[in-house]
Amino acid sequence: MSQMTSTWGDTAEVTNTDTDNTVTGEVHHFKHEDFLSIVLNRAVKIDLKFNPRSKFYVGSKGGMEFISKGPKEYVHNETRR
């Protein structure tokens, strides 16, 4: 019997919608299709909520808006004997 499981990466790309700059940050806390907390340069923490219409995580910090697709998903096929 086999079962598909998912794991998520430790980093995610975040885009500043005001400047269109994209940087990679470290995932601090993540819940699929609900919440993403990301840390940029080990100094700035940004909390983003999932928007089901756009399929993006959206949040703001310092008067600027940020979006992210979230961390990369890795799907594994586990087989039991």
N, C-alpha and C positions, 0 to 999 in steps of 0.2 A: 504494500500500500504506500502511495506517495502523497505528500502534502506540500503545498506551496506556502512559503513564508516570506515575509518582507523584512528587510532591515534598511535603515536610513543612514545616509552619509553624515559626517561630522561637520561639513561645511555647506554653505549655500551662497548663491550670488544674490546680491541686493542692489536694486537700482534706485537712484534718487530721481524721481520724476521731474523735478524742477531743472536739473542740470543734465539729465541722461547719463550720468556717470554710474558705472557698475563696478562694485568691489565684491570680493569674497570675504565672508565673515564666518566665525565659528558658531555652530549651533549650540545654544545654551540650554534650551528647553524646546521640545517639539511634540505636538500631538497632531497626527495626520488629519488634514482638512478641518482643523479647529484653531490651532495656535502655534506661533513660531516666535521664539525669542532668540535673537542673534546678537553676537558681540563683535564689534568692528575694532580692529587694532588693539585688542585687549583693553579697551578703555570706554567705548560707547556701547551701551546696551539698547537695542531697539526691539519693542514688542509689536508683533504684527498679528492681526486676526485674519482668518480665511474668509474670502468673499466668494460665495458659490457661483455668482453670476460670471465673474471674470476668471475664476479658477486661480486667483493669485492671493497671496498673503499681503495685506495692506496695513501700514501703520505710519505714524508721524513722530518726529523728534525735532525739537528746535525750530518749529515752524516749517519744516520740510516734509514732504511725503515720500515714503519708500515702499517699493513693491518687491516681491520675490516669488518665485515658483516653488520655493522650499528646497530641502536637501534632496539629493539624488536617491531614488529608490533602487534597492538591489533585491531581486526576487530569487529565492533559492528553492530548489526542488529537493525536499527531504524524503528519503526512502527508508521505510522500516522493514525489517526482516522478521 
